[in-house]
């Protein structure tokens, strides 16, 4: 079965520092992978997605992620954190079989940015 | 504005009451789904639909019913509310080729069952 593990439920960085949010996946077939962001009291917004076209994926707000099949990882990075990046981030993988119609989400990582 | 609209935004229910959470989208998306979000649990799939007249269960379907009579609407019914159903509920929709387009989420319904 497909699954996603997000390492670290809470990550804290200083403004201007590198952001690294970790995501490892388990999939029996080539996966589609997604990162979503959720700001307080809002729905989820798509940051970026991997659909096998390119291993380095660029998304909105300066975020990017690299698909590494050998490491079954899809970590999210941003070179320089901004205060507005403080939010909860979710990694998701495409399901298969009966679950192939749905995305399977990780438990989320809360990013805090301090000045 | 195009998107996914959820109503109500907030709701308090007493144990045993029933209610319907509404979800509507105006993007002609074939696929719609309901998730619940609980602290430390991420999003868990309740029910989903691949088109009008077709629904199926997700990971946590017990205590919930859905129907899909039109492409636009996908209501979620709580049959007899329980405190364990206190959660934030999100509706999401997508084109059939969902993995190439991703989901569009509504802003959520925060439900408290007392």
Boltz contact constraints between the chains, C-beta under 6 A:
constraints:
  - contact:
      token1: [A, 32]
      token2: [B, 99]
      max_distance: 6.0
  - contact:
      token1: [A, 34]
      token2: [B, 102]
      max_distance: 6.0
  - contact:
      token1: [A, 42]
      token2: [B, 107]
      max_distance: 6.0
  - contact:
      token1: [A, 43]
      token2: [B, 105]
      max_distance: 6.0
  - contact:
      token1: [A, 43]
      token2: [B, 106]
      max_distance: 6.0
  - contact:
      token1: [A, 43]
      token2: [B, 107]
      max_distance: 6.0
  - contact:
      token1: [A, 43]
      token2: [B, 108]
      max_distance: 6.0
  - contact:
      token1: [A, 44]
      token2: [B, 105]
      max_distance: 6.0
  - contact:
      token1: [A, 46]
      token2: [B, 102]
      max_distance: 6.0
  - contact:
      token1: [A, 49]
      token2: [B, 102]
      max_distance: 6.0
  - contact:
      token1: [A, 51]
      token2: [B, 100]
      max_distance: 6.0
  - contact:
      token1: [A, 94]
      token2: [B, 99]
      max_distance: 6.0
  - contact:
      token1: [A, 101]
      token2: [B, 48]
      max_distance: 6.0
  - contact:
      token1: [A, 102]
      token2: [B, 45]
      max_distance: 6.0
  - contact:
      token1: [A, 102]
      token2: [B, 48]
      max_distance: 6.0
  - contact:
      token1: [A, 105]
      token2: [B, 42]
      max_distance: 6.0
  - contact:
      token1: [A, 105]
      token2: [B, 43]
      max_distance: 6.0
  - contact:
      token1: [A, 106]
      token2: [B, 42]
      max_distance: 6.0
  - contact:
      token1: [A, 107]
      token2: [B, 40]
      max_distance: 6.0
  - contact:
      token1: [A, 107]
      token2: [B, 42]
      max_distance: 6.0
  - contact:
      token1: [A, 108]
      token2: [B, 42]
      max_distance: 6.0
